[in-house]
Amino acid sequence: MHPSLRPFLAPEHATEIEILCLACGTAPSDESLESVESKLLERVDWDFLLQAATFHGVVATVFANLQKHMKRHVPAQRLKQLGAINDRLARHNLLLFGEMCQLQDLFEQAGVPFVPFKGAVVAAAHYQDICLRAFGDIDLLVEQKNLDRAQRLLISRGYRRLPKLDVLHSEDFYRSQQFKNSTNEQSFQLGNTDAILDLHWAVQPRRYLPLDTSEVINSCKSVNIHGRSFKTLTPELELAVLSAHGCRHHWNHLTWLCDIRQIIQGGLVDWSSAFKLTASLDAEKMLLLAVAAVEQFFDCSMPADLLVLYDPSVVKFARKVAQKLHILEDKPTGYLMASVEMVLQLRRRPESKILFLFDEFLAPEIVDLNRFRLPSILHPLYYFLHPLSLLEGATQRRWRDRFRPQSDSSADLITDSIADSAVVSVADSAEDSEIALTLSS
């Protein structure tokens, strides 16, 4: 971690956050390992460190590095706890990869083109091990013209919809243009298993990254995962998508920056094409922020041609991200406005800023359609109801924080962090056998 960033970490958890940043690489330098060793000699809040490693999605790499290089400095019970979490995450990754193989066969037989992205393909392509990068679900991208067929295929396999706010609509609604315009993804669950799938018809909402899905799919490359060939995003597209995704969520998971670092260190990025693409989408500074954050947070050397494009003005946003790393919540108080402020300041074009504000604060989303069932003639009212929903959500988060208990027991902290990762209830023998069969087929 860059020395200039340390003053921006929360003092009560600065040691633990630094350990995570130093130890979450796939091949940490000797200097990083020496820094980890010195930090471990300080007073470490192990309950928080385990919870933070799980929340930030870096359990696998942190466990591997602590076990290999720092075993004598880590309490045996803590290393055992971290190892147990890592085992569960690894088994869940294998479960999802096995299911992704089944889906590939299903979609190819039906003639429905699809592209898996994030998750398993990022782990395989940039970590060289699908168990070194935690992922909680399967992300599939299809063109909107194939969306209805893709949904039917998933339902025929036993998937059920996971609607927001626990509201289900008719199948006609899910085939309607109103639904397709209100969101860019739909979540599904395979029966009562832990296999969760997000079906996308755009890689990001248009206000963050207005990419044409047909062009994305047509420009994809192939990646080999355990003998299977999958189409996935090029490194340049991955950088654009992951940078926009990180800004959308205020970079509140460290694993997203780890992904950027792995792509950079892979040495396969055509940086001229990457910045040409992001500049055309007015997302260039989002990518520059991701690069700056990686340089500030990790022991990662930048390619010479990238240093020429380095923008010091985005470092202030990396510092704001550092200030929030100890808050282990997906949507903490002030989250929305912090993300909006970041995106607006990273946009260059006035028209992009206007479109972003309109889509963020006025355009109705699926949660609005779920909460307020209006007849077609009253649909314009959704543009007034959406900002009210946003205000209600912000108010609820503030009240939640006001009355939240000040502390939890260490056992509860670890239990909650594992549960929140949504990956711990993989059945033992039966599902392990299914995974093995799938991987061998």
N, C-alpha and C positions, 0 to 999 in steps of 0.2 A: 504494500500500500504506500502511495506517495506520502511523504511526511507532511505536505501541505494540507492533506485531507484529514489527518488525525484529529485536529481541533474541532472538526464538524461532527464527529461521532458522539453519540450520547455517552457522557462520562461513566454512567453506571454499568454500561455494557461494552465499552470500547475495546477491552481486552478480548472478549469473546468474538466480536465482529472482526477484529483484525486476524484472529486465528482462522476464522472461516475464509477470509479473503486470501490469506497466505497458503492455506492448506487445501483449497478446493480445485487446484489444477491437476491435470492428468500427469504432468511431468514437472513438478516444482523445482526451481533452481536451488543450488546449495545455499545461496543467500536467503531465499525464502524459508528453507528448512531451519536455518540457524535462527531466523526471526521467530518462527513458530516455537522452537525450543525455548527461547528466552521468554516468550509470552506464557508458556506453560509453567514456567517457574514462578510466575506471578499468581495472585489469588484468582482462580478461575471459577466462575459460576457454572458448574457443569449442567445443572438443570436447564439453565437458559441456553447453553451452547447446544445441547441435544435438541431442544425445542427449535432453536433458530436454524440448525442444520437441516432439520426436517422441513420446516416452513420454506426455507430458501432453496430446497431441492438439491442440496450438495452433500447429502449423507454419504453416497458411494465414494466420491473422491476424498472427502475428509477422512472417512474411516480407513480407506486404503493407505493414505499417507501417514496417519497417526499409527496404524498398526505396523507399517513397514519401517518407519523412521523414528517414531516417538513413543514406542510401547513402554519404555521405562519411565516416562514422564506422565503417563496417563493412568489414573486409578483403574485397576483391573475390572471392577464392576461397571465403570462408565464405558470402558471399551467394549465390554460384553453387551451393554445396552445398545450402544451404537451399532454393533455388529448384528444384533437381533433386528433392529429397524432396517438395516441394509439388506438383510436376507429377505425380509418381507417385501421390500421395494423391488428387489431383483426378481423374485418370483412373480410379482404383479406385472413387471415389464415383460417377462416371458409369456405370461398369460395373454397380455394384449398383443404381443407380436404373433403368437399362434393364431389369435382371432383375426389379425390383419391378413394373415396368409389365407385363411378361409374366405375372407371378404374379397381378396384378390381373385380367387377362383370364381366366386359367385358373380362378381361384376364383369369379369372377362367373358364368362359364358353367356351373360346377358347382353354383351356388347355395349356396356356403359363405361366410357372412359372415366377414370378417376385418378387423383393424385394424392397420396398420403404426404402430409407435411408436419413439421414439428415432431415431437415425440421420438418414436423409434427410428425414423429416418435421420434425424439430427444426431441421435446417439450413434447410429451405425456409421454414418458418413464422416462425422467429425470427432467422435470419441473412440471409434473403432471397437466399441463394445456396447451393446444395447442395455447392459446392466450398470453402466457407469453414469448414466444420466436418467434421473427419475422422470417418469411421465405418467400422468394420471388417467389419460384417455387416449383414444384414437382420433386423429383429425383427418378427415377425408374431404377433398375438394372436387366438386363436379360443376359442370356448366349448368346454368339455370334451366336451360331447355331440357336437361336430363334429370332435373331434380325430382319430378314426380316418379319417374321410374326408379331412381335410387332409393326413394323413401319406401316404395313398394317392395323392393328387394330386401331392405333391412327388416321390414315387418314380416316378410315371408321367412326370414331366418330366425325370427323369434324376438326381435327388438321391439321395445315399446318406447313411446315418446316420453321424454322428461320435460314437461312444460314448466315454464316459469310461473311461480305463484300457484303451482298445483292445479292449473286450470287446463282442461282438455277441450279442444274444439272438434268439430266434425271434420272428416277427411276432406270435404269440399273446401273448408277454410284453409287447410294446409296446402291445397292446390291452387289457392287464389293468389292473384297478384298482390292483393293487399297484404297478405302474410309475407310474401317474398320481398316486398319493399320495406317491411317493418323491421327486418333483421337480416343478418347474413349467415345465420347458422341455426341448426336445430339439434338438440341433444337427444340421444337415445340410450337405453340400457338393455343389455342382452338378458332377457328374463329377469331372474333375481340374482344374477352373478355380479361380479365387480367390473365387468367389461362395459365401460362407458364410451360412447362414440359421439363426436360432434361432426355433423354433416354440414359442410360449408358450400355456399355458392359464390362467395367472395372471400379472399384471404383476410381482408380487414374491412370494417365499415368504410364507406366511400369518404367520409369526412377525415379519416386518417390516411388512407392510401387508396386512391381511386384507380385501381388496376383493373383491366379488362380480364375476366376469368378465362375467356377463350385464348387470349394471347399468352396468359400464364401457362396454361396446360400445354399449348403447342410449343412452348420454349423449354419445356422440362428436359432434364437429363435422366439417365438411369443410374441407380445405385444398387449394389449387390449386398443383400443382408442374408447371411446364413444360406447362401446358394440360391436365393430368390432375387429376381430382378424387379425393382420397383421404380416407376417414374417419380421424380421429385423435383423440387425447385433447384435452379442453378444457384451457386454461391452468391451471385449478385442479387438475385431475387430474394434469397433467404435473408440477406443483410437488410434489404429494404423492408421486408415483412416483419422481421424480428425487431428492427429499430422502431417501426411504427407501433408494434404491439407493446414494446416496453414503455414508450411514451404514453400510450393509451392507459396503461396501468401504473404510471409513475415509477416504473422500474422497481416495484416493491418485492420482486423475487430475484435473488442474486443469480439463480441459474440462467436467467435470460442473458445476463452479461457474460456468464461463462460460455454460453453458446456463441456469442459474438467473438469472444476470445479464441475459441476453438476454430472457428471459420477463418479468422485472421491468421492464426498460426499454421493452418493447413497449407497456406501459400498458393491457393488455386484461384484467388479472387482477381478478376480483371477490374482494377480500381477505376480506370477510366470509364468502363461500362457501368460500374456500380454508381458512380456519381452522376453520370449522364442520365441514368434511369431515375434516380432519386430527385435530381434537379427538375426533370420533366414533370414529376409528381408534386413538386414543392415540398419534398421530404428530405432534401439534402442535409439540412441542419439536424434533423433527427438522427441520421446516420453519423454525422460528425459528433453528436452528443454521445452516441453509443461507443464510438471509437475513443473519445476523451475519457469516458467513464472506465472503459477497459484499461486504458493507460494509467489512470489514477488509482484504480482499485487493485489491480493485479500486477504481478511480475511478468509483464508482457511487452516485448520490444516491438515497435511499429515498423513496418516496411518503409524503406526510404521514400518511395513514391507517395506513400500515404502521409508522411510527415510534412510534405510540401503543402498538403491540403488542410492540415490541422488548423482548427479554429479555436483560439484561446477563449473566445467569448462564451463558449458552451460549457466551460469548466464550472461556472457558477451553478449550473443545473446538476452537474455531477456531485457538487457539494450538498445540494438540497436532497439528492437521493441518499447520500451518506447519512444525513441527519435523520432519515426515516428507517434505516435498516434494522433498528432494534424493535420497531413496531411490527409485531407479527400478526398482522391482519390484512386481509385482501382489500377491504374498503374502510380504512380508518376515517375518523372525522376529518373533514377538509380535503378528502381524497379527490373528489370531483373537481373542485376549484383549483387544486394544485395541478392536476392533469391539464385542465383547460388553460391555465396560465402558461404551463410549459409548452403546449402545442402552439398557442398563439404567438409566443415569442420566438418559436422556432420556424414559423411560417415566414416566407418572404413576400408573398403576393397578397394584396388586399382582398382580392376575390376569393382566395383560398380561406382566408380568415372569416370572411362573411359566410361562406358555405359551411364552414366548420361550426360557427356559432348557431346558424339556423338548424343544422342537423342535430346538434347537441342539445339545444334548449327548446326547440319548437317541434321538430319532426317527430310524429308519434312512433313509438317502438312497440314490440310485441307485448311488453308488460302492460302498456296502456290498453291495447286491444283486449287483453285478458281481464283487466280489472273493470273496464267500462264497456259493456256490450251495447253499442249504439247501432241503430239502423243506418242504412247507407246514406239516407238523406241528411243525417246528423254527423257524418264523418268529419266535416271541417272542425267540429268541436274538439277533436283529439289534439289539435294544435294549441288549444288552451289548457287541456287537461294534462298534457305531458309536462309542462313546467311546474304544475301543481304537484305532480307525482315526484318530481325531482326535489322540490322543496320539502315535501313530506318525508322523503327518505333521509335528507340531510338533518331534519329536525329529530327524527328517530335515533340517528346515530349520536347526536349530541346528548340526548336524554339517556341513551344507553351508557355513554361514557361517564355521565354525571353520577349515575347510580351503580356503576360497576364496582364489585369488590376490589379492594386495593391489592390483594395478593392471593395467590393460589398455592396449594401445597405442591411440593416438588413432584409428587407422584401424579397429581392432576395435570401439571404442566406437560410432563412427558406423554401421558395418556392422551391429552387433548391434541398435542402436536402430531402424534401418530394418527389419531382418528381424522384430523383435518386433512392429512395427506390422501385420505380415501383409498388407501392401498393395503390395509392390514388384514382384511377378512378374506384372504384367498384360502380356500379349503386345502387341506393337506394332500392326502394320497391320491384321491380320485382326480383332482384337477391337475396335479403334477403329472400324472400319467397321460392326461389329455394333451398337456403342453408338449411332453416328450414325443408323443405320436405325431402332433402337428409339425414340430420342428423337423422330424425325420421324413415327413411326406413331401 
